[in-house]
Amino acid sequence: QVHLVESGGGLVQPGGSLRLTCAASGSIFRRYAMGWYRQAPGKQRELVATITSVGSRNYADSVKDRFTISRANAENTVYLQMISLKPEDTAVYYCNAAMVGISYWGQGTQVTVSS
């Protein structure tokens, strides 16, 4: 089993930056594909970015060139660097760990982009 804890959310002005961190428990972290998802009020949860166990990355079109996902297997951690934030990026951001037939979620961290 994997336990995920997100941190790094907060209030930021448009154009600002944040770095989200997801700390994972478990000794086989490196085998999981990791992802960040977000859910805005009244909307469905949507994919933001994923990174496979071998480091291949995938991004939603809305965040390409602004967000960067990375992982540090030795630290059981995955990051989401966000720049040029927009009000439409406001959401609760969730960390996900996935393998075939298995998926774990964190509790989420709130990101609010507002002046």
C-alpha positions, 0 to 999 in steps of 0.5 A, a space after each residue: 500500500 502507498 500513502 500519499 501526502 501533498 504539500 505546497 499549495 496556497 494563494 498566489 497572484 496571477 503570473 506567480 509560481 508554486 511547487 507542489 510536493 507529494 511524499 509517498 510511503 512504501 518501498 516500491 515507489 519507483 515502480 509506480 507511475 505518478 501523477 497530479 490531478 486537479 478538481 475545481 469547484 463544480 468540475 470533474 477531476 482532471 489530469 494535469 501531468 503524469 510521469 512513468 516509472 522510467 521518467 516519461 512525462 505527459 501533460 494536459 494541453 492547458 498546462 504545457 510549457 507552464 508546469 513541470 512534473 518530476 520525481 526523486 525515487 530515492 526520496 519517494 517524492 514527486 513534484 509539480 513545478 508551476 509557473 505563470 499561474 492563471 486564475 483557471 488553475 485554481 483547484 484542489 491538486 491531488 497526487 496519484 500513484 498507479 500500477 496495473 489494477 492499483 491506484 492510490 490518492 492523496 488528500 489534496 492541496 488547495 491552489 488558489 490563483 487570485 489577485 
